[in-house]
Amino acid sequence: EKGKRQLWILVDEKRTNNTCLLMGSAVIDHTQIENFNTFSPTSSCNYIFTNVAGMDVGGQPIYQNRLFFLPCQEVPEAKKNVVYFSTDDIYTYHPFCDDFGPYNLSTLYHFCEDLRELMQEYDQESIVYYTTGNKRQITNCAFLLASFLVMEFDMNADEAWEPFSKMEPSPFVGFRDATYGPADFTMSVADCLRGLVKARSVGFISFHDDSFYVEEYEHYDEPINGDLHVVVPGRFIAFKGPDDDLPAGRRWLDSNGVRRFHPKHYHDIFGDFHVRTVVRLNEKRYRREHFTSAGITVHDLYFDDCTVPP
């Protein structure tokens, strides 16, 4: 068990006392691995660690002959000195409509943390990140791996995306807005990387100096905890618009599968984040006095959903 993500190791069925034999090759002490499991090469899996006789690595070279990217239709066959891993069964994007990504910052944080540890542990093996998903899943996985190059090796967007751009025909599709209609504007993975590089360069995001509090991010990311995100640290927060049409004394209410929050729910949270001004973008669903009484100024900048802000 590794946090909330399971660790799987591909082995044959032979075991001797405190060891397990990896398909006739490297030997690992399984007493150091909690919740040890085995499975067949064709079953679904999270991480797959392999080190068995085989041929070439396969996949698109991504970084210094250590990292490779492999879109495929089924779990790859084990090969000598190669570590295959996949996140297809680990990370899930929850769409609003027909949107499909990219993944959020906490997902990227966990991916970078896990891949960094993987490269350190298997420092002599080639590491292949594979996916058996469709083009949308391939695009999401490419975003994670390219973003790892940005966050871990300080690459710029062009450097990080260059090896992926060589894949022909391109297996990637553009990210779209959160609607069901035809998308008249899309964003590429390279566009997302440019935004990530910019955020890193101005100090908005870093995974190395303890400035990104992943537990706090994941807590407020949950719709049941406020649906709130820090966009610009110390300056700008985006949050779900509150509603004061709740029973007396209630600060939140679940109805029709949605949690609604009273403005007072945010008083302590905004105090912790030193919020002094709220800009209301949607229709008026609460009296501004709920915030102004707590010393928070309220401004209205209404615009219709799915339209360009004024």
N, C-alpha and C positions, 0 to 999 in steps of 0.2 A: 504494500500500500504506500503510495507516494502522494501525500496530500489527498486531494480528491480525485487524482488521476491514477489509474491502475497501471502497474508495471508488469508486463508480460515478457517471458523469455521463451524462445522457440528451442525446444530440445527434442531428443528422441526419448524413448520410453525406458532407457537403461539408467539405473541409479545404483550407486554404491555408497552405502552408509551416509556420510555427510556431503556427498558430491553428486553432481549430475553431469552427464556427458553430453556436450553439445554436438550432436550429429557426427560423432567420431572425430572431433577436433578439440577446441579449447575446453578446459575443465573449470567450472565455477563452484565455489562453496555455497550451496543453497541455504546453509544455516544463517547466512548474512542477509538473506532476502525474505522479507515477510510475505505471507499470503502467496506462497509459491504456486504457480499454475503451469500446466502444459496444455498444448492444443495442436491440432494438425495444421500444416502449412496453408490449407485452404479455408480455415475457419476465420471468422472476423476477429480482429485484434486491435489493440491500441499501439503500444510500442513493440517492435519485433527486433530482437538482438540476434544476429546470426554470425557465424564464423565457420563456414564449412567449405568443402571443395566445390569449385565452380569455375566460371569463366570470367568474362569482363564484368565490370561494375554495372554498366548500363545507366541510362539517364543523362540529363543535360548537366555538364560540369558547371558549377556555380562559384566555388571558391577554392583556389589553390589545390586542386585535385583531392580535396577532403570532403567537400559538400557537393551533392548531386541532387537533381530534381527529376522525379520520374512519374508522370501521369501514366496509368496503366489500367487494364481492365480487371485484373485479379492480383492477389497477393504475390509478389515476386518470389521466384525460387531462391532458396538460400545459396550464398556463394562465399567462397573463401575470403577472409579479411574484409568483409563488407558488413556494415550495420545498416539494416533497413528499419525505418520507423515511419509511422503514419499517425495522423491526428484525426482521421475521418470519424472515428467513434468517440472522440474526446470533446471537440469543440462544435458547438451548434450556434448558428445565427438564427435569431428569432425575428422573422420579418414582420413589418407592419402591413404590407400589401404584397407587391411583386418584387420588392427589393430583396437582395440576397447577401449583402455585405457592404463594406469590409467588416472584419471583426473589430471589436472594441479594444481599448488599451489594456484592459486586464487580461484578455486573451493573448494579446501580443506579449505582455509581460511574462506570463506563464510559459509561453512558447520559447521566448528568449532564454529564460531561466533553465528550462529543461534541455534545450539544444546546447547551451553553454556547458552544462554538466555532462551531457553526452559526449561532446567533443573532448572534454578533459579526461573522461573515464576511458574512452576508446581513442587514444591519441595516435595510434598507429594504424587504425582502420579507415577505410573510406566509408562515409556516412551518406546514405541515400534516403531522402525524404520523398515518400511516394504517396499517391492518392489514387483511389479507384473511382473517384466521383466524376460527375459530368463537368462541362466547361465552367459552370458557376463555381463548383467546388474547387476545380483546378485553379481558378482565378483567386479564390480566397486563400488557398495554400501558397500560391506564388506571392501574394501580399505578405503573408507571415514570414516566408523565407527571405524575401528581398528586404523586408523591414528589419529582420535580424541583422543583415549586413549593415544597414544604416545605424542601428542602435549599438551593435557590438563592435563593429570595426570602423565606425565613423565615416562610412562611405557617403558620397553624395548620391542624389537620386539616379543620375545617369550611370554612375559606376555600379550601383546596386542592380539596376534593371538591365544593364547591357547583356549579361549572359542569358537572361530570359528572352530578350528580343531576338536572339538567334534561333529560337525554336520555330521550325517551319513544318507544316503550316501552323500559324499561331493558335494555341489552344485556349486563348484568353478572350473574355468578353468584358464589356464596360459595365461598371457599377451604375445603377439607375436610382431614380427618386422613389420615394415610398408611396406609389400610386399603383393602380391596376391598368391604367391606360398605356398607350404606346409611349415609349420613352423618346423624347425629342432632344435629350441631352444626356450624355453619359460621361463618367469619369474613369480614366484608366488607372491601373495599379501605379504607373509612373506618376500620375497626378497626385495620388495619395502619398507616394514617397516624397514628393517635393514638399507637401504639407508637413510631413513628419520631420524632414530635414530642417525646415524653417522653424518648427516648434522646438527642435533640439538646439538649434543655433542661438535662439533667443532665451533659452533656459526654461521653456515651458514644460519640458519632459526629459527625464533621464532615468535610466534603470540602474545606474551605478553609484549614485551619491545619496541614496535613501530619501530622495525628494518625492518619489512617487509612492504614495501610501495605498497599496493595492487593496488591502482589507477595507479601508474607508471608501475607495472607489467602488468596490463591488457591493458594499452595503447600500450606498445611496443610488447605485445603478438600478437596484431592485425597485420595481413599481410599488411594492408594498412599503418601501422605506422612504419614498419621496420622489423617485425618478429624477434625480438631481445630478448634474455634472459640473465640475470646475472646468471651464473652457480656457480662461486665462488666469493662472494662479495669482491670487491676491487682488484680482480686478473684475472678473466676469464669471458669473454662474448661470447656467441654463437649468430651468426646473419646470415641472408640470404646473400649469395654472391651477390655483386652488379654487374652492367653491364653498361659500358660506351657507348654502342651502342644506344644512345638516341638522339633525336633532339637537336640541339644546344641550350644551355641555360636551358634545362629541367633537373630537379633533380629526377624526377620519371615519369613513363609512364605506363598507364593501357593498356594491350593488351591481348586478348583471356582470359579474366577473371583473369589475374595475374598482379600484380603491380611489376614493375621492378624499382630498385633504382640505381641512379648514385652514385659512391663513394663519391662525394661531399655532398650527402644527409646526410652522417654519420659524417661529420666533426664536427658540433656543438654537436651532440649526444656524440661522442667519447670524445670531450673536457670535457663535463659534467662528464663522467665516468672515465676521466684521462687515456684513452687508448693511449698507445704508440707503440704498435706492433700489426700487423694483420698477421695471419697465413692463407694463402689461401689453402683450401683443394680441391677445384674443378678446372676445367679447367680454363684457363686464359680468362676472359671475360672483363677485364679492364686493362689499363696500370697502373703499380704500382706508376707512378708519381702522380696520382690523390691523393694518400695517402702520399707519401714521401714529396710532396710539403707542406703538412700540418704538417710535423714533425713526421709522423707515419711510422715506418719501416714495410716492407712487406717481409714475408718469404713464400716460396712455399713448401707444403707438400701434393702433389696431391695423391689421390687414387680413384679408381673406386667406383661408388655408390654401396652400399650393400656389400662392401668387408671390410676386416679388415684393419684399418689404418696401415701404415708402422711403 
